[in-house]
Amino acid sequence: MNPLLRFSFGASLGRVVLRPGEDPFALYEPLQTEAHRWYLAEGDGSAGFGWADLPLRSCDDVLEAAGWLRSFEAVVQVGIGGSALGNLMLHQALLGDTVNERGPLRFYLADNPDPAKVREIWDRVKDRRTALVGVSKSGSTAETTSQFLWFKEQMECRIDGPMGDRILLVTDPAEGVFRAYVNQTGCRSLPIPSDVGGRYSVLSPSGLLSAAALGVDVEALLCGAREMRSFLRGCSDRRINPALRLAALHRYHERQGRPMAVFFPYSSRLERFAEWYAQLWAESLGKGGQGTTPIRALGAIDQHSQVQLYVDGPDDKFATFLHVGGEEDLLLPQVVDEPLRGLSYLGGRGLGEMLSREARATAAALASRGRPLVWIDMERLDARSLGQLVYFYEVLTAMVGRMMDLNPFDQPGVEQGKRYTYGLMGRKGFEEHAVEAQEWFARIDGETLEGPLGEDAEVTE
């Protein structure tokens, strides 16, 4: 059987022309070897490596909880970042964007604490029998807990019986505010392993629960991840292990003055995968003045918005194209209208065929200008192949971090903003952070220009 993923590196160096036998990555070989050893040893016990064996864990508890959620008419899940992007990515990739228009269960994800969005979700579920799912490892993420409290109160005002019968919390197995609430109320819960960070948690109950409830084959998803895990762990040769090779390429291009990593899938169903990748990459690798900025692009849409820059702008990007096959095509009719004769070349061709050829054409255009890129072919998009792709990018991200000599599992730059938020919202113990945040914002607001006046202002030419 053909592999589900194929990696092509022929244009990965860009303008560089190699002499016979020349290997630009010889200097990276010790780093690649050490990164693979570190991955096999799962960080020698370092914190944050629990994601690496998630594909080996049973999902029976997830399937049972998903069955319980399907007894409701709607589910509101509160969570943000890694507790949201993975869910949306799995849903779109495997169920499509219209999943809420089919089937008996409606799913709504309250991630951004925007009052307009929260009201819109509430208007859609308030007359339905609704479950409330909270996803937060600590249970103290302000955006998540604030929305949890709001939805919980609204639902309590409209139901008979204990609210705990409608709540499920996905959180740390032993600690945190959400775990304390579970212990007190006896509501349902699922564990996020304590050594799994949010952005690496999509293959834990954090990502699997909502997917299973909506009909994703999560066992096939985990099967694909196990296959990729076995392959990457069993292949230490840097020349044929695609994660090792691509990790070295990302490090090489950063050193060559290409500080941006473009991810360019040619499938509308992988648009949210690019969003998930962007968080994984940015939060894991942007530290200590290092890192490359992830750029989300979508083919063919961004051929008409970004590709001009990629082809004709500065040579400061390293692109990954993801081409997806296996979709049933939609054939175009033969052109019979005289005014449309100029379009006759499209008659009998397929939309999918055109998208595929556009991907090749755009990659070729970049390569012809010496812009570096990697091409990934996905034979088809299903749960198994997506599991392989998800796990590959988790390993790749971790290995790049190791080769950069940083910790890919923490996020010190995020924590300061959290502390300022806690202080500004009046959380006890964060008063000094509130003062500091106010001082910094006073500086930001220190030079202000005002725009047009309101609608009653007189306008003169």
C-alpha positions, 0 to 999 in steps of 0.5 A: 500500500502507498504511504499516506504522506510523502515528503519532497525536498528537491526545492528545499534549499532555494537558490543554493546550488550544490556541488556533487557530494556536497551536504549543507547539513553535515554541520547539523548532523550532531544536532539531528542525532541528539534531537532524535535521541532526546525524542526517543528518551522523551526528554529524559523525564523533562516536563511537557513530554506527555503528548509523545505517548498519547496515541498509545492510550485508551480512548474508552473514557472519551467514547463513553463521555461522547455517548453521553454528550449525544444525549443532548441537543447542543453542546457549548464548550468553553476553552481557548488556545490549545483547548479550542484550536485542536477541536475546530481543526479536527471538526473541519478536516473530518466533518466539514464546515457544515457539521452543525447543519446536519445531525441531531447534535449542535456544537458551539465553541466559546473561545474568545470572550467577546460579548457579541459572540457569547450572546450569539451562541446563547441565542442558538442554544438557550431553547435546546437541551444543552451540555456545558463542557469546560476545557482548561488544564488549570481551570484558571484561564481567565477567558475560559473560566469567565465564560464558564461562569456566564453560561453556567448561570444562564443555564441554571436559570432555565433548567430544572434539576442540578446543573452538575448533571449537564457539566463535563470538565476536561482538566488536570487529574489532580489539581486546579479550580476545575478539579476542585469543582469536580470533587465538590459537585461530582460532575463528569470529568475527563483528565488532561494528563499533567505532563501534556501542554495545551497546544500538544493536547489535541490527541487527549480528551481535550481534542478528542471528546468533541470530535467523537461526539460529532462522529469522528473516528477517533480510534482511526485518528489515534491509529494514524498517530501511532503509525507515525510515532512508530515510523519516526521513532524507528528511523534514526537516519537523518537522510530518510527521517522526514522530521529530522530532515525538515527540522534541520531545514527550518533551522538552516533557513532561520540562520540564512535570514528567512524568519518566516515559515509559511504553511500552505495547504491546498484544501479548504478542510485544512484551513484550521489545521494551519491555525492549529499549526501556527499556535503550536509553532509560535508558542513552542519556538518563539523564545530568547530572540529565536524562532520563525514566524508561522504564516497561514496560507490557503490554496488557492485563495492566497494565490490571489492575496499573498503569493505576489509577495512570496514570489517577488518580495524579499527572500525571507520565507521557507514554505511548506505546501500540502497537497491533498488527493483522494477527493471525488472530483466535480466535473465542469460542463462543456462550454456551448455559449458563444460568449464563453468560448474562451473558457472551452479549455475548462470543459470536461476538466475537474475543479479538484484537478484545477486546484491540484494543478494550481498547487503545482503551478504555484510551487513551481513559480516559487522554485523558479525564483529560487524560493525554498519550499518543501512539498507534502503529498497526502494521499487522502484526508481521513482520520488515519492520515490526519492522525499521522499529520498531527503527530508528525508536526508535534514531533517536528516542532519539538525537534526544532526546539531541541535543535535551537537549544530551547524548551518547546513546551513552556510559554514564558512570553504568554505568562506575563500577559496572563498576570497582567490580566489577572491583576486588571480583573482584580484577582487577589495576589496580582495587585502589583501586576495591575499597577505595572500593566496600567503604567505600561498602557499609559505609555502606549496611550501617551501619544494619541490622535483622534479620528473623525467626530461622530455622525452629528459633526459638520463635514466641510470640503 
